[in-house]
């Protein structure tokens, strides 16, 4: 059986390693491929060697000046950086077994980008006239500091709707939690391990804080039919202290991964953690502890200052209604929906660009970052048909829709 153009493109993308920070080669490939296919394509540099690839149909130049930017009917969004292969065998050599393709980046999230590109190529080949242009933003650095999406925000790009192509199993993710990385630093006093009574063990001083963090429980919030029950969370991810086993550690650092549901703020989460520290200090006035927004892989100040916030689009939104119609037409099934416990770049689209946004893409999100990362090729093909039909319904001229089965 002949392999489709979409699956061939995805294979090529998997073979080009694009671990976070090393996206350039894949970016160059995407630029050249889209240019050869007659799509509009621009590089948007975030750093000297790292750039977003902005793909448009019909070809539509983008300007950094917001007042000169066109109004897009749809902004598609995906990231082309990946996490490392870790314990995967040949992570960048795609292996197809039946309906499944195995490899790093298949799910997270090169398949979504490939599906969008071929959808745009198909529209161009069909000569479909779009009254409202479409932009696909393939961005860098989603896996770390989000420099790609923050650069996209700088353009002030305007669009009626946005779809992020992260993996959702072809469900609609209407919201995401914010993520607040916090580092608590507890200060002690160093001494030799043979005379621990001469020092102040920072780990021991940190114990009351850790006990409070582990026992703290947030109330659940019901987001309504089809969205589920969620709550805020604090995960103690790292505890680092000491320089040697025979020294009393003079510093203990506790790294927290805090997740914030839509409707709450990172500021309120920070206040909650500060209250925990204050309680511990009230019981032990000698406790020296402070907290900052920090993450081990974050060195870029703008993301520390802004943070990563929760976001949500209503089930009553015209975007969700339109997606339900197209999804049912393409698949024959109703469109499922939920709010994810994780974080997505819909934060930037909704909170900074004020564009209604929903996440919809191929792949099982539970396979992201795992050694078992693989994707259903049928699901990838289905997502491509969805993107193509959605673009037609949202952006095409009226005469283009005559006889279209999804109208």
Steps between C-alpha positions, in 0.01 A plus 500: 500500500643837397586730788324837506679830455408593857661192656810545285530860620461390862774238456737764366421731790566225757838424340612860552589519869362822650561468873426826679773749417599317180199569279680672211534208257134408520403866471703527178335184366149628574582835339630338181218245479225760536670739258519225236131424555403859417402602852600829655781446749713723721762448768437689821826507693482463877878471550792499257449136395145423613190605315128444463376396157188697403308332218209672326240421235437687290854640539462797734801704615515561875626824649639560846285813516163404639315771309620349171417139584224330303198347669519122467193284499695235689830476685629143522778444753748221571853458634776315321745458787501172693636359822808269477465138395600384850472118512337461158675274250585703187256777597546689174455203269123464451375142508160412355324193633153465358310820575758631747811713447752491784753777557582811699274787399231290334245598764663811646448643256627473147193311378274797567729733305534254210122459482449877482765544231349236273152643562625836373679335207179319404303825507756667274499211254121500492506871429269569793436873531523619860340832587692497828863383501637231730828506694678196644755603763757223553682626808813410693567449869162379626679237706689757707479880504227558238708754310322405177149582617616813680660619175178424314315721747735786408360502146158584638360248255122528467266210427135413551582158645799286589554124522808360673598165349640333813388137551149458642387173343279715273313639799458870569705634790320815605731601780832439669654551840764762555837384622696686766853373574605606849831453679509515880846561644563405863822626661691313771859503623777272375722291724698179479291183511688379808371799698147559369404685820722786388291554187137553405380228263303669221322171417373471856388862490315430175307201639208699649457675164505170312249344740262790446541482123428126492194529722350807333187424299308724262125496452363349180308711250235360266536662159171359374376238256769377265787673677548313826610574855842655556704646782824689551806296593850532643760237415833487682717410202853559623668527840868590474738552790857451612838471335621175656368226727734606781397866505198659667312664211469876531237530227199297387314584179148369442369523142121498467284441194178687577198462271223759498147436371318748273345774707782504754826690458869433540506789747247326725707180486813696595310649794396150609861380507611813683238429766643149543845652556358754744333223703827309522686815603244577771576162660875544460610865502858394412386355166651687205307427181411693185324424173547608138351414162762272348536181298821301445483542121389866501773759445298745291369785714188588293338162564581526871338842512189403303446146622276239338133559570180301489257558213155389389256531210130448565306200368245760388753673275437512121842337455401188695167481317673516162759241602224263615328528162816432301624221731165318477499538123854364461487220760131421544547540877418769753787722611621427852632783717692552823737732684851360525702475821800604292604830345471608137591808300131587474598720795680741265231486232215574742661717767739707285347499151136482611418236237249222583706180503443126535755217489426217253752260355594138430667273754461376854632776732596240762774377267676838491859490632490120540703221342174361359424809290307387191202621302214355298549583133124484447459765769762720334318473167168575672644812662619621161149461359359685800740794457428515128122497544512745790704746293249474216203560726663784692695676226381402150286711270132402492518360147778264610265332748234396250474123508742469792376221725611677819295814439 
